[in-house]
Amino acid sequence: MSLLEIKNIKKSFDDNVVLKDISLNVEKGEVLAIIGPSGSGKSTLLRCITDLETEDSGEINFEGTFGLVFQNFNLFPHHSVIKNITHAPLKVQKRDKEDVFAHARDLLKKMGLEDKEDAYPCELSGGQQQRVSIARALAMNPDILFFDEPTSALDPELTGEILTVIKDLAAEKMTMVIVTHEMAFARNVADNIIFMDDGVIVEQGTPEEVFSSDNPRMKEFLGKFYD
């Protein structure tokens, strides 16, 4: 059985049909990239999977824990870095305080932020804030990690920092679903890619299959890769 199974998901906002019968599977250890133009339904799909939106119909089968990394960090501004990371494991999962703090410090070291545990979000760069938000998600020991355009709020210099972190997680076989506009990154890191447009999956497969597709809409979207 797949770690995540989505069957025939549909979602509308009033008269706007955003998701039109979406089905997909994610296997343990897989990195799935979801690409497509703005307004294609990518983020809405992610929000339905993570219970931030309720689908109108269909099934989402996932028995495990997940972490979600947002576009705009969503750190608690009044909490230090270490408190941002340890808050949910302590309050929600009720885990041992000593173990939670040790894990948080290990994650900060992994993110290259071991000297920032007492800093506040306003004292960090965008790239540093996003690395803290990734550490916060990982602190929950998720079975699957979701990213909603994790570099869209960053300038090009800081984007590379986050993509490197995600590449390292992929190398460790972390199961991930990544909504992204970074085409080269998706091509190099994902095991499978889904291309969405107008609420449907237009193309899916390995990076090689998707990027060499003869589908006209796919070719239009990926035009720069055919130069």
Secondary structure, 3 states (H helix, E strand, C coil): CCCEEEEEEEEEECCEEEEEEEEEEECCCCEEEEECCCCCCHHHHHHHHCCCCCCCEEEEECCCCEEEECCCCCCCCCCCHHHHHHHHHHHCCCCCHHHHHHHHHHHHHHCCCCCCCCCCHHHCCHHHHHHHHHHHHHCCCCCEEEEECCCCCCCHHHHHHHHHHHHHHHHCCCCEEEECCCHHHHHHHCCEEEEEECCEEEEEECHHHHHCCCCHHHHHHCHHHHC
